[in-house]
């Protein structure tokens, strides 16, 4: 029973805090630019919070696009290199089997030595594949961290003129509903792209 009362008290306090928070902003009414332009003084400014659609930001931020192209190119090069090595190994295996079938090996020792060589080569290629996969994963983590630090740093500068108290990152359904007035995704993308100079543009 005491635990239930405790939970009820916590819930009431939480609601009270939310109400006080809303009242605080309700008492400090300001007109939005849209309200001033329309002459509608009844329209109030939104609370000083905003959100950014993370997926849209990543898809449209030029720096993010360039980084994604870099890691994609590395992945494709690594895959092409591995594919060629495995293709050559497969060709050697086929040649080995042909020699076995035609009795081309002069001795049992030569046959076993060639078999061991091919097995060792296959193991080395599998290890190389695992190593490349790990390196690409680590590179992806470094890229993600570089992108995150850049966005946060630029957002601090962006917010100096905006004065938001909180900027949320919307991804999937972590924000179930928010009015579009709080969505600053497009504005932030435009700001970030204006500051970023891609390597290809710098060479021109």
C-alpha positions as CSV (number, residue, x, y, z in Angstrom):
1,X,0.0,0.0,0.0
2,X,2.8,2.4,0.9
3,X,4.5,1.7,-2.4
4,X,1.3,2.6,-4.3
5,X,1.0,5.8,-2.4
6,X,4.6,6.6,-3.2
7,X,4.0,6.0,-6.9
8,X,0.9,8.2,-6.8
9,X,2.8,11.0,-5.1
10,X,5.6,10.8,-7.7
11,X,3.0,10.9,-10.6
12,X,1.3,14.0,-9.0
13,X,4.6,15.8,-8.6
14,X,5.6,15.0,-12.2
15,X,2.3,16.4,-13.5
16,X,2.8,19.5,-11.3
17,X,6.3,20.1,-12.7
18,X,4.9,19.9,-16.2
19,X,2.1,22.3,-15.4
20,X,4.5,24.8,-13.9
21,X,6.7,24.5,-16.9
22,X,3.9,25.2,-19.3
23,X,2.5,28.1,-17.1
24,X,6.0,29.6,-17.1
25,X,6.1,29.9,-20.8
26,X,2.4,30.9,-21.0
27,X,3.1,33.9,-18.9
28,X,6.0,35.0,-21.1
29,X,4.0,35.5,-24.3
30,X,5.8,36.7,-27.5
31,X,4.5,37.1,-31.0
32,X,5.9,34.9,-33.7
33,X,7.1,36.5,-36.9
34,X,4.1,35.0,-38.6
35,X,1.7,36.6,-36.1
36,X,3.4,40.0,-36.5
37,X,3.1,39.7,-40.3
38,X,-0.5,38.7,-40.1
39,X,-1.4,41.1,-37.3
40,X,-2.9,38.2,-35.3
41,X,-1.8,39.0,-31.7
42,X,-3.5,35.9,-30.3
43,X,-0.9,33.6,-31.8
44,X,1.9,32.9,-29.3
45,X,5.5,31.8,-29.9
46,X,6.3,28.2,-29.4
47,X,8.3,27.0,-26.4
48,X,12.1,27.4,-26.9
49,X,12.6,23.8,-28.0
50,X,13.0,22.2,-31.4
51,X,13.7,18.9,-33.1
52,X,15.7,17.7,-36.1
53,X,14.8,14.7,-38.2
54,X,18.1,12.7,-38.0
55,X,17.5,10.5,-41.0
56,X,16.7,13.6,-43.2
57,X,19.8,15.4,-41.8
58,X,22.1,12.5,-42.6
59,X,20.7,12.1,-46.0
60,X,20.9,15.7,-47.0
61,X,24.0,17.0,-45.2
62,X,26.8,17.2,-47.8
63,X,29.5,16.3,-45.3
64,X,27.6,13.2,-44.3
65,X,27.1,12.3,-48.0
66,X,30.8,12.7,-48.7
67,X,31.8,10.6,-45.7
68,X,29.3,7.9,-46.8
69,X,30.8,7.9,-50.3
70,X,34.3,7.4,-48.8
71,X,33.3,4.4,-46.7
72,X,31.3,2.9,-49.5
73,X,34.3,3.2,-51.9
74,X,36.6,1.5,-49.4
75,X,34.0,-1.2,-48.9
76,X,33.7,-1.8,-52.6
77,X,37.4,-1.8,-53.2
78,X,37.9,-4.3,-50.3
79,X,35.2,-6.5,-51.6
80,X,36.6,-6.4,-55.2
81,X,40.0,-7.3,-53.9
82,X,38.7,-10.2,-51.8
83,X,36.5,-11.5,-54.6
84,X,39.5,-11.6,-57.0
85,X,41.6,-13.4,-54.5
86,X,38.9,-16.0,-53.8
87,X,38.4,-16.4,-57.6
88,X,42.1,-17.2,-58.1
89,X,42.0,-19.7,-55.2
90,X,38.9,-21.4,-56.7
91,X,40.8,-21.6,-60.0
92,X,43.7,-23.2,-58.2
93,X,41.4,-25.7,-56.5
94,X,39.8,-26.7,-59.8
95,X,43.3,-27.2,-61.3
96,X,44.3,-29.2,-58.2
97,X,41.3,-31.5,-58.6
98,X,42.0,-32.0,-62.3
99,X,45.5,-33.1,-61.5
100,X,44.2,-35.5,-58.9
101,X,41.7,-37.0,-61.3
102,X,44.3,-37.4,-64.1
103,X,47.1,-38.7,-61.7
104,X,49.4,-35.8,-62.6
105,X,51.1,-35.7,-59.2
106,X,54.4,-37.7,-59.1
107,X,54.0,-38.7,-55.5
108,X,51.6,-38.8,-52.6
109,X,53.8,-36.3,-50.8
110,X,53.5,-33.7,-53.6
111,X,49.7,-34.1,-53.7
112,X,49.4,-33.6,-49.9
113,X,51.8,-30.6,-50.0
114,X,49.7,-28.9,-52.6
115,X,46.5,-29.7,-50.7
116,X,47.9,-28.2,-47.5
117,X,49.0,-25.1,-49.5
118,X,45.5,-24.6,-50.8
119,X,43.9,-25.1,-47.4
120,X,46.4,-22.6,-45.8
121,X,45.7,-20.1,-48.5
122,X,41.9,-20.4,-48.0
123,X,42.4,-19.9,-44.2
124,X,44.5,-16.8,-44.9
125,X,41.9,-15.4,-47.1
126,X,39.2,-16.0,-44.5
127,X,41.4,-14.2,-41.9
128,X,41.9,-11.3,-44.4
129,X,38.2,-11.1,-44.9
130,X,37.6,-10.9,-41.1
131,X,40.3,-8.3,-40.8
132,X,38.9,-6.1,-43.5
133,X,35.5,-6.4,-42.0
134,X,36.8,-5.2,-38.6
135,X,38.8,-2.4,-40.1
136,X,35.7,-1.2,-42.1
137,X,33.6,-1.4,-38.9
138,X,36.2,0.7,-37.0
139,X,36.3,3.2,-39.9
140,X,32.6,3.5,-39.8
141,X,32.6,4.2,-36.1
142,X,35.3,6.9,-36.6
143,X,33.2,8.5,-39.4
144,X,30.1,8.5,-37.3
145,X,31.9,10.1,-34.4
146,X,33.4,12.8,-36.6
147,X,30.0,13.5,-38.1
148,X,28.4,13.7,-34.7
149,X,31.1,16.1,-33.3
150,X,30.8,18.3,-36.3
151,X,27.0,18.5,-36.1
152,X,27.0,19.3,-32.4
153,X,29.7,21.9,-32.8
154,X,27.9,23.6,-35.6
155,X,24.5,23.4,-33.8
156,X,26.1,25.3,-30.9
157,X,26.9,28.1,-33.3
158,X,23.6,27.9,-35.0
159,X,21.7,28.1,-31.7
160,X,23.5,31.3,-30.6
161,X,21.1,33.3,-32.8
162,X,18.1,31.0,-32.1
163,X,18.2,30.6,-28.4
164,X,16.6,27.2,-28.1
165,X,16.9,25.6,-24.7
166,X,16.6,22.0,-26.1
167,X,17.1,20.6,-29.6
168,X,15.9,17.0,-29.9
169,X,17.1,14.5,-32.5
170,X,14.1,12.7,-34.0
171,X,14.7,9.2,-35.2
172,X,12.1,6.5,-35.9
173,X,9.4,6.9,-33.2
174,X,11.3,8.4,-30.3
175,X,9.2,11.6,-30.7
176,X,5.6,10.3,-31.2
177,X,4.1,13.7,-32.0
178,X,5.4,17.3,-32.4
179,X,4.0,20.3,-34.2
180,X,5.8,21.3,-37.4
181,X,6.6,24.6,-35.8
182,X,9.3,22.8,-33.8
183,X,10.8,21.2,-36.8
184,X,14.1,23.0,-37.8
185,X,15.5,20.2,-39.9
186,X,15.5,22.1,-43.2
187,X,16.9,25.2,-41.6
188,X,19.8,23.3,-40.0
189,X,20.6,21.3,-43.2
190,X,20.8,24.6,-45.1
191,X,23.0,26.1,-42.4
192,X,25.4,23.1,-42.3
193,X,25.7,22.8,-46.1
194,X,26.4,26.5,-46.3
195,X,29.4,26.2,-44.0
196,X,30.7,22.9,-45.5
197,X,33.0,22.9,-48.5
198,X,33.3,19.4,-50.1
199,X,36.8,18.2,-51.3
200,X,35.6,18.2,-54.9
201,X,34.4,21.8,-54.6
202,X,37.7,22.9,-53.1
203,X,39.6,21.5,-56.1
204,X,37.6,23.5,-58.6
